[in-house]
Amino acid sequence: MSDPAVYSSCRIAAVTLCVSTLVAGCMTSRVEEIRQTATGISAGDAIVILTRRDHTEVEPEESFHGCIEKQLSKGQKPFDLRPQAEFVDYMFPWFEPRLAPATPDALPELLKQPGVAEKITASGVRYIVWVDGTTEVMDGGGSLSCTAGPTGAGCFGFTWWDKDSDYEASIWDLHNLESAGTISADVEGTSYMPAIVVPIPLIARTQSVACKGLARQIERFLVAGQ
Amino acid sequence: MLQPARQGTDALVPEPCTSNRPGRALILAFAVALAACSSNISVPLKGEFPEPIIGALPLSMGVLYQDEFRTFRHEEPDSRLKVDLGPPNIKLFDQIFSKMFEQAVPVTTQQPGPQFDAVVEPMIETFEYLEPAISGSEFYAVTIRYRISVYDPNGGVIASWPLVAYGKSRSRAMNSGQSLGEATLLAMRDAAAILSTEFKDQKQVKAWLLARNTQ
């Protein structure tokens, strides 16, 4: 017979694994990288993460931008990050939605504007990382109803929904005035909410997974160099 | 006003027990919440505008703000949000004009005299916003249509053109005023960006500058 204590701890581990798998939901994740030039970070090189804020209905969530910044500013060798709002104000009006360069080809023209090149040099920013994309609910179904009465309240039913977090980071090198490469993260996941008296949300955190995947790849991309 | 009526009913109604007090407090809180919902909310337009990185044109300009511009207020008939655009716009344009021109001096007339090269006058023609509930998006969207006019020192029109600025801000639960305020400020920044970078390229202004040999 096996030791009951070992059996018990194995059972706890198995339950924990099942619960964590369920809580994480079902997700598929894909991170891709296209490198165009060699990169590298020297002492004094700063980077800025900017979200595309053009006048369309889609733009990255503030929480996603904050997550990328947080991921890149921690770790063993954190990057010297310039906050987005500070940089956009500092470079006003050249990074406003209407005037921000859409492609790296527009950088030489931008740097010809009076004072712009000097300000960028003074800021120490070597790389601009443009983040674009969003998280959308693609599909869903099921039904869940809740009732409340004098004796108590409860819910019954089952719902599910699919989310797709699709983001892209374009990395521009301000020293060479060219695109260094592009990294994309696409995470799809299904969340479930069964309810027997109490609803139990089993959420697929696609945005968080996309953020961590994208940030990790940006870090490798900039540091690895080749 | 209410006290005599209460005194009058006290004789008929038994003294309420203390357990009714939370109920009264709830009713009072509900009434206060209702009153807050029915009163107007002034959209916050606070914040500093950054100084633009632009080269100043070698011009001595008079800057004219008419009273309609100074006190421009937008109120929707079926909304409790009101937007006071005058003061923040004056702050913004003062800052922009002081960087766009070598000299920018407030004036009160379109004919300020020969000491000025010209007079520039911004006006707000329309202010519109779209709520997420109507647009179906997650954003408050604001469009401000300005008119920028440039006059010679005798009041003759050199140029006058519309400037349409746009701003959007993600909707926040229970704080529509803040979202609308942010979208409005972004639209004003958009206006400043367009004006400061495209002023000298505006067709009639460009012709006037060429004629003056000022570029």
Interface residues (C-beta under 8 A of the other chain):
Chain A: H55 E57 E61 E62 D89 Y90 M91 F92 P93 W94 E96 P97 R98 L99 Q113 P114 G115 V116 K119
Chain B: F49 P50 E51 P52 I53 I54 G55 S137 E138 F139 Y166 K168 R170 L186 R189 D190 A192 A193 I194 S196 T197
